[in-house]
Amino acid sequence: MSSSKQRVEVKHRYNASPEAVWEIYVDHAKWSEWAGVGPSRLVTEGSPDRNGVGAVRGFSAGTLEEVLSFDAPKRMTYTLVGGLFPIKNHLGEVTLAAD
């Protein structure tokens, strides 16, 4: 069995500061209001920030993602820890920077 890696990169510009975008992005329970992912919830709070390291966010398809690093307001990493998708060794990274 061969292993393969896939990389997906999405870039987007917002007419807002990284700090303002960060506050919306890391509010996991409110993703259903703007992200088009269906119902979302904060399953487990992180520490010391409730949306930070250790936080688990849940989505409608049973997908669960755990926050691995949380460097407000510029970088967060997360991994898939449950759900319907058979993905292994997943690492998501979100970075925000001003133009």
C-alpha positions as CSV (number, residue, x, y, z in Angstrom):
1,M,0.0,0.0,0.0
2,S,1.4,3.4,-1.0
3,S,0.9,6.5,1.0
4,S,0.2,9.8,-0.6
5,K,-0.1,13.3,0.7
6,Q,-2.5,15.9,-0.5
7,R,-2.2,19.6,0.1
8,V,-5.0,22.1,-0.2
9,E,-4.3,25.8,0.0
10,V,-7.0,28.5,0.0
11,K,-6.2,32.2,0.2
12,H,-8.7,34.9,0.8
13,R,-8.5,38.6,1.4
14,Y,-10.9,40.2,3.9
15,N,-11.6,43.9,4.3
16,A,-10.9,43.6,8.1
17,S,-7.9,43.3,10.4
18,P,-6.4,39.9,11.2
19,E,-7.6,40.4,14.8
20,A,-11.2,40.9,13.7
21,V,-11.1,37.9,11.3
22,W,-9.5,35.8,14.1
23,E,-12.3,36.6,16.6
24,I,-14.9,35.3,14.1
25,Y,-12.9,32.3,12.9
26,V,-12.0,30.9,16.3
27,D,-15.6,31.1,17.7
28,H,-16.2,27.5,16.8
29,A,-19.8,27.3,18.1
30,K,-20.8,30.1,15.7
31,W,-19.5,28.6,12.5
32,S,-23.0,27.6,11.4
33,E,-23.8,31.3,11.2
34,W,-21.2,32.1,8.5
35,A,-19.3,29.1,7.2
36,G,-22.0,27.1,5.4
37,V,-21.2,23.9,7.3
38,G,-24.5,23.2,9.0
39,P,-24.8,23.1,12.7
40,S,-21.5,23.6,14.7
41,R,-20.7,23.4,18.3
42,L,-17.8,23.5,20.8
43,V,-17.7,20.0,22.1
44,T,-14.7,20.4,24.5
45,E,-13.3,23.7,25.7
46,G,-9.6,24.4,25.2
47,S,-7.2,26.0,27.7
48,P,-6.4,28.7,28.6
49,D,-8.7,30.1,25.8
50,R,-11.9,28.1,25.5
51,N,-11.4,28.0,21.7
52,G,-7.7,27.3,21.9
53,V,-5.4,24.3,22.4
54,G,-7.4,21.2,23.3
55,A,-10.7,22.6,22.0
56,V,-12.8,20.2,20.0
57,R,-15.2,21.6,17.5
58,G,-18.0,19.5,16.0
59,F,-19.9,19.8,12.8
60,S,-23.2,18.4,11.4
61,A,-21.7,15.4,9.6
62,G,-20.2,14.1,12.8
63,T,-16.8,15.6,12.0
64,L,-14.7,16.5,15.0
65,E,-11.6,18.6,14.9
66,E,-9.2,19.3,17.7
67,V,-7.1,22.5,18.0
68,L,-3.4,21.7,18.3
69,S,-1.8,25.1,18.4
70,F,-3.3,28.5,19.0
71,D,-1.2,31.6,18.4
72,A,-3.7,34.5,18.4
73,P,-4.3,36.3,16.2
74,K,-2.1,34.8,13.5
75,R,-2.0,31.0,13.5
76,M,-3.9,28.0,14.5
77,T,-3.5,24.3,13.7
78,Y,-6.0,21.5,14.1
79,T,-6.5,17.8,13.3
80,L,-9.4,15.6,12.5
81,V,-10.2,13.4,15.4
82,G,-13.6,11.9,14.4
83,G,-16.2,11.7,11.8
84,L,-17.4,10.0,8.6
85,F,-14.3,10.8,6.6
86,P,-11.5,8.2,6.6
87,I,-8.6,10.7,6.8
88,K,-5.5,9.9,8.7
89,N,-2.6,12.2,9.7
90,H,-4.7,15.3,8.8
91,L,-3.2,18.7,9.7
92,G,-5.0,21.9,9.1
93,E,-3.4,25.2,9.4
94,V,-4.9,28.7,9.4
95,T,-2.7,31.8,9.2
96,L,-3.8,35.4,9.1
97,A,-1.6,38.3,8.2
98,A,-2.2,41.9,7.2
99,D,-1.5,43.0,3.6
